[in-house]
Amino acid sequence: MSVKTKLSTWAITRFATPPFAPDPKDPRVADPGNSLQLFDLSEKVLKYESNNDDPEGENPTLDDEASVAYELFDGDGRRVGRTKGVGRMLYQREDGGFVAYFSEEITLHDGTVVRTGGLVDDTRLTRGEQATIQAVAVAGPFKGAVGFRQFRPVVPHKEYQSNIVLYRR
């Protein structure tokens, strides 16, 4: 194992592992001011560019790559931010399903910038199921907060329902 791998493994284990239970002597997790919880967001496409001409995503290939941009709206229809991201098909499973890596940078109107990334079962996502990937605030008032981002297609590649949950620990 390389020194870089050992150091990154140590750092991830030390700093990215969620607490087993909140420490009563350190109430940050229980403080509502230390969490960002955005549910029932609607994402509307601003840009979708892909090397696959199939707009429904029904015919994936191992060469698929896409770059996207969406505008985010809360449940009341207010604009709360924007996303820009990329997706790339990684491999096809033995059962025929496809796995992709999705990554985004989400900029919220309060100045929070969230970086997301993770493996997504593209076959299930195309069928309308929800995907969940890691999220970390890299700038703004919630910088350093960790959590997840969930999304599911309402209209493939055009509109998604999503959630973002981050907390400081």
Sine and cosine of phi, psi and omega as CSV:
sin_phi,cos_phi,sin_psi,cos_psi,sin_omega,cos_omega
0.00,0.00,0.74,-0.67,-0.03,-1.00
-0.95,0.31,0.31,-0.95,0.04,-1.00
-0.88,0.48,-0.66,0.75,0.02,-1.00
-0.86,0.50,-0.71,0.71,0.01,-1.00
-0.90,0.44,-0.68,0.73,0.02,-1.00
-0.88,0.47,-0.70,0.71,0.00,-1.00
-0.91,0.41,-0.69,0.72,-0.01,-1.00
-0.92,0.39,-0.61,0.79,0.05,-1.00
-0.89,0.45,-0.69,0.73,0.03,-1.00
-0.89,0.46,-0.73,0.68,-0.05,-1.00
-0.90,0.44,-0.68,0.73,0.01,-1.00
-0.89,0.45,-0.72,0.69,0.01,-1.00
-0.88,0.48,-0.65,0.76,-0.06,-1.00
-0.96,0.27,-0.69,0.72,-0.18,-0.98
-0.95,-0.30,-0.35,0.94,-0.07,-1.00
-0.97,-0.25,-0.20,0.98,0.01,-1.00
-0.96,0.27,0.80,-0.60,0.01,-1.00
-0.91,0.41,0.48,-0.88,0.05,-1.00
-0.90,0.43,0.56,-0.83,0.06,-1.00
-0.90,0.43,-0.62,0.79,0.10,-1.00
-0.47,-0.88,0.54,-0.84,0.04,-1.00
-0.86,0.51,0.69,-0.72,0.02,-1.00
-0.97,0.23,0.86,-0.51,-0.02,-1.00
-0.87,0.50,-0.39,0.92,0.01,-1.00
-1.00,0.10,-0.13,0.99,-0.01,-1.00
-0.73,-0.69,1.00,0.03,-0.16,-0.99
-0.99,0.16,0.29,0.96,-0.06,-1.00
-0.84,0.55,-0.67,0.75,-0.04,-1.00
-0.90,0.43,-0.56,0.83,-0.04,-1.00
-0.99,0.13,-0.16,0.99,-0.01,-1.00
-0.99,0.13,0.89,-0.45,-0.01,-1.00
-0.85,0.52,-0.41,0.91,0.03,-1.00
-0.95,0.31,-0.18,0.98,0.00,-1.00
-0.97,-0.23,0.23,0.97,0.03,-1.00
-0.72,-0.69,0.48,-0.88,0.08,-1.00
-0.84,-0.55,0.88,-0.47,-0.03,-1.00
-0.79,-0.62,0.97,-0.25,0.01,-1.00
-0.91,-0.42,0.93,-0.37,-0.02,-1.00
-0.91,-0.41,0.38,-0.92,0.07,-1.00
0.84,0.54,0.63,0.78,0.10,-0.99
-0.97,0.25,0.49,-0.87,0.10,-1.00
-0.91,-0.42,0.73,-0.68,0.03,-1.00
-0.92,-0.39,0.79,-0.62,0.02,-1.00
-0.89,-0.45,0.72,-0.70,-0.10,-1.00
-0.91,0.41,0.72,-0.69,0.19,-0.98
-0.97,-0.26,-0.61,0.80,-0.03,-1.00
-0.48,-0.88,0.71,-0.70,0.15,-0.99
-0.64,-0.77,0.92,-0.40,0.02,-1.00
-0.81,-0.59,0.79,-0.61,-0.04,-1.00
-0.62,-0.78,0.47,-0.88,0.10,-0.99
-0.99,0.10,-0.01,1.00,0.08,-1.00
-0.97,-0.25,0.84,-0.54,-0.07,-1.00
-0.97,0.25,-0.11,0.99,-0.03,-1.00
-0.98,0.19,0.97,-0.25,-0.07,-1.00
-0.94,0.35,-0.30,0.95,-0.02,-1.00
-1.00,-0.04,-0.20,0.98,-0.02,-1.00
0.97,0.26,0.25,0.97,-0.06,-1.00
-0.98,0.19,-0.27,0.96,-0.06,-1.00
-0.81,-0.59,0.93,0.36,-0.03,-1.00
-0.94,0.33,0.38,-0.92,0.11,-0.99
-0.72,-0.70,0.27,-0.96,0.02,-1.00
-0.94,0.35,-0.25,0.97,0.00,-1.00
-1.00,0.00,-0.02,1.00,-0.11,-0.99
-0.88,0.48,0.76,-0.66,0.14,-0.99
-0.62,-0.78,0.55,-0.83,0.02,-1.00
-0.56,-0.83,0.51,-0.86,0.20,-0.98
-0.84,-0.54,0.64,-0.77,-0.15,-0.99
-0.67,-0.74,0.33,-0.94,0.17,-0.99
-0.53,-0.85,0.70,-0.71,-0.01,-1.00
-0.72,-0.69,0.46,-0.89,0.15,-0.99
-0.98,-0.19,0.66,-0.75,-0.03,-1.00
-0.98,-0.21,0.70,-0.71,0.04,-1.00
-0.80,-0.60,0.59,-0.81,0.08,-1.00
-0.99,0.15,-0.02,-1.00,-0.04,-1.00
-0.88,0.47,-0.36,0.93,0.03,-1.00
-1.00,-0.07,0.09,1.00,0.03,-1.00
1.00,0.09,0.13,0.99,0.04,-1.00
-0.99,0.14,0.69,-0.73,0.06,-1.00
-0.93,0.38,0.80,-0.60,-0.02,-1.00
-0.88,-0.48,-0.14,0.99,0.01,-1.00
0.22,-0.98,-0.15,-0.99,0.00,-1.00
-0.66,-0.75,0.40,-0.92,0.10,-0.99
-0.82,-0.58,0.47,-0.88,0.24,-0.97
-0.67,-0.75,0.65,-0.76,-0.09,-1.00
-0.38,-0.93,0.04,-1.00,0.04,-1.00
-0.67,-0.74,0.45,-0.89,0.10,-1.00
-0.68,-0.74,0.59,-0.81,0.01,-1.00
-0.58,-0.82,0.79,-0.62,0.05,-1.00
-0.93,0.37,0.73,-0.69,-0.04,-1.00
-0.97,-0.23,-0.74,0.67,-0.04,-1.00
-0.31,-0.95,0.24,-0.97,0.07,-1.00
-0.93,-0.37,0.78,-0.63,0.02,-1.00
-0.96,0.30,0.24,-0.97,0.02,-1.00
-0.87,0.50,-0.50,0.87,0.00,-1.00
-0.99,0.16,0.05,1.00,0.04,-1.00
0.99,-0.12,-0.26,0.97,0.00,-1.00
-0.94,0.34,0.39,-0.92,-0.02,-1.00
-0.94,-0.35,0.59,-0.81,0.06,-1.00
-0.87,-0.49,0.74,-0.68,-0.03,-1.00
-0.81,-0.58,0.27,-0.96,0.15,-0.99
-0.93,-0.36,0.81,-0.58,0.06,-1.00
-0.92,-0.40,0.63,-0.77,0.06,-1.00
-0.58,-0.81,0.58,-0.82,-0.02,-1.00
-0.59,-0.81,0.29,-0.96,0.26,-0.97
-0.84,-0.54,0.86,-0.52,-0.04,-1.00
-0.94,-0.33,0.82,-0.58,0.04,-1.00
-0.92,-0.38,0.89,-0.45,0.00,-1.00
-1.00,-0.09,0.39,-0.92,-0.04,-1.00
-0.90,0.44,-0.35,0.94,0.04,-1.00
-0.99,0.15,0.02,1.00,0.00,-1.00
0.99,-0.13,-0.12,0.99,0.04,-1.00
-0.94,0.35,0.74,-0.67,0.09,-1.00
-0.89,-0.45,0.82,-0.58,-0.07,-1.00
-0.90,-0.44,0.77,-0.64,0.10,-1.00
-0.97,-0.25,0.75,-0.66,0.02,-1.00
-0.85,-0.53,0.33,-0.94,0.11,-0.99
-0.03,-1.00,0.54,-0.84,0.06,-1.00
0.20,-0.98,0.15,-0.99,0.04,-1.00
-0.98,0.18,0.64,-0.77,-0.04,-1.00
-0.75,-0.66,0.72,-0.69,0.13,-0.99
-0.98,0.22,0.99,-0.10,-0.10,-0.99
-0.90,0.44,-0.52,0.85,0.02,-1.00
-0.90,0.43,-0.72,0.70,0.02,-1.00
-0.93,0.38,-0.65,0.76,0.03,-1.00
-0.87,0.50,-0.69,0.72,0.01,-1.00
-0.88,0.47,-0.51,0.86,0.05,-1.00
-0.98,0.22,-0.05,1.00,0.04,-1.00
0.97,-0.22,0.06,1.00,0.01,-1.00
-0.98,0.19,0.39,-0.92,0.00,-1.00
-0.98,0.21,0.60,-0.80,0.13,-0.99
-0.91,-0.42,0.50,-0.87,0.03,-1.00
-0.77,-0.64,0.77,-0.64,0.04,-1.00
-0.73,-0.68,0.29,-0.96,-0.02,-1.00
-0.93,0.38,0.52,-0.85,0.04,-1.00
-0.64,-0.77,0.67,-0.74,0.03,-1.00
-0.67,-0.74,0.77,-0.64,0.09,-1.00
-0.97,0.22,0.84,-0.54,-0.06,-1.00
-0.96,-0.27,-0.14,0.99,0.03,-1.00
-0.35,-0.94,0.30,-0.95,0.06,-1.00
1.00,0.00,-0.20,-0.98,-0.11,-0.99
-0.89,0.46,-0.38,0.92,0.00,-1.00
-0.96,-0.29,0.29,0.96,-0.02,-1.00
-0.76,0.65,0.75,-0.66,0.00,-1.00
1.00,-0.06,-0.21,0.98,0.04,-1.00
-0.96,0.29,0.58,-0.81,-0.02,-1.00
-0.85,-0.52,0.34,-0.94,0.04,-1.00
0.18,-0.98,-0.68,-0.74,-0.09,-1.00
-0.57,-0.82,0.27,-0.96,0.09,-1.00
-0.76,-0.65,0.71,-0.70,0.04,-1.00
-0.86,-0.51,0.54,-0.84,0.05,-1.00
-0.41,-0.91,0.51,-0.86,0.09,-1.00
-0.55,-0.84,0.60,-0.80,-0.03,-1.00
-0.95,0.30,0.68,-0.73,0.19,-0.98
-0.99,-0.13,-0.74,0.67,0.16,-0.99
-0.78,-0.63,0.93,-0.36,-0.11,-0.99
-0.74,0.68,0.75,-0.66,0.04,-1.00
0.92,0.39,-0.04,1.00,-0.04,-1.00
-0.89,-0.46,-0.64,0.77,-0.04,-1.00
-0.55,-0.84,0.69,-0.73,0.00,-1.00
-0.75,-0.66,0.46,-0.89,0.21,-0.98
-0.98,-0.21,0.70,-0.71,-0.06,-1.00
-0.54,-0.84,0.23,-0.97,0.05,-1.00
-0.66,-0.75,0.55,-0.84,0.11,-0.99
-0.74,-0.68,0.82,-0.58,0.03,-1.00
-0.77,-0.64,0.85,-0.52,0.01,-1.00
-0.75,-0.66,0.51,-0.86,0.09,-1.00
-0.50,-0.87,0.48,-0.88,0.09,-1.00
-1.00,-0.04,0.57,-0.82,0.07,-1.00
-0.72,-0.70,0.00,0.00,0.00,0.00
